[in-house]
Amino acid sequence: MLDKLKAIYTRYKEIEEQMNDPQVTADMKRYVKLSKDYKDLQPVVKAYHEYKGLIDTIAECKELLEGEKDPELREMAKEELTAAQERKDGMEDEIRLLLIPADPTDSKNAVVEIRGGTGGDEACIFAGDLFRMYTRFCEKKHWKVEVTDFNEGTAGGYKDITFTVSGEGVYGLLKYESGVHRVQRVPATETQGRIHTSAAGVVVLPEAEEFDVELNPADIKKEIFCASGPGGQSVNTTYSAVRLTHVPTGIVVSMQDQKSQIKNMEKAMALLRTRLYEREYNKYMEEMSSKRKTMVATGDRSEKVRTYNYPQSRVTDHRIGWSMHNLPAFMDGDIEECIEALQLAENAEKLKASVG
């Protein structure tokens, strides 16, 4: 293990030197990649120094016990040796986890789509409830939420809504939310008080950065048209809405939430990059899930991941059998405990796979 850590520390120092090279700083794409690698290696380097320190302490204590006659000093050495060995044993599992290659997208921002599924009006209302839940969670994390597209439901909520979440390590936490979310409750539209089951689909994608996807302008068909929907005369009479078609893949994105055509074009290009990035990322996820069949973050959109039972005030995550009996708090954004439990389960699985 120490040899592996030494090799990583050597690589860390090499990256440090490269980042100070004027030729590298002039190449922005390369510099951004090196900066990310440097940051990713910092926790491992910190662990290396601590682990190496513990090994040195253990060796010193053993040496002292072999030659020291003073009972008081021997007792102190024994206590220090025991503490150092216990910490070393505990660190080894932590280091094994650090040495497993991280999902390269965990540090990215996220694009989240919520779509009302089975259940008609009630499914749209539930999609709205989920949007509020995520918005409240993001507020608590001091993340920025920006809605990019939505279609309102006839009785409230949303038929679908797409939004971008920006902040530190956003995708690494929100990725666990992908899948089908099911709700059991008496709808506001139900006169006889019967419990209905409805569902909404959540898709969480890593937001592609400019350096992740190279777009050839010749591959993009651009169309400009009048925006529709709410927004007043200036939205409906100005050619500000943008539709982009990526000819090689057939992917189409449109943007009309801004009055400015330029701003809509910028947002549409960002969304197109994310859609293209998603294709490659899905291949990566399929490869990972084939290696770890029960991995909790498979990204399977059709998998039923969670049930929200209102009569019993209970939320259950089916992937790990986790439950919480305080549904109002959960719907108000207190979802981190569930996400942490999912992370813990996935980390245990990664450790098991790496040892196996």
Helices and strands as residue ranges (DSSP letters): H 2-19, H 22-26, H 28-67, H 71-99, E 110-116, H 121-140, E 144-152, E 158-166, H 170-174, G 175-177, E 179-185, E 196-206, G 217-219, E 220-225, H 233-237, E 241-246, E 251-255, H 261-291, E 304-309, E 314-317, E 322-324, H 327-331, H 336-355
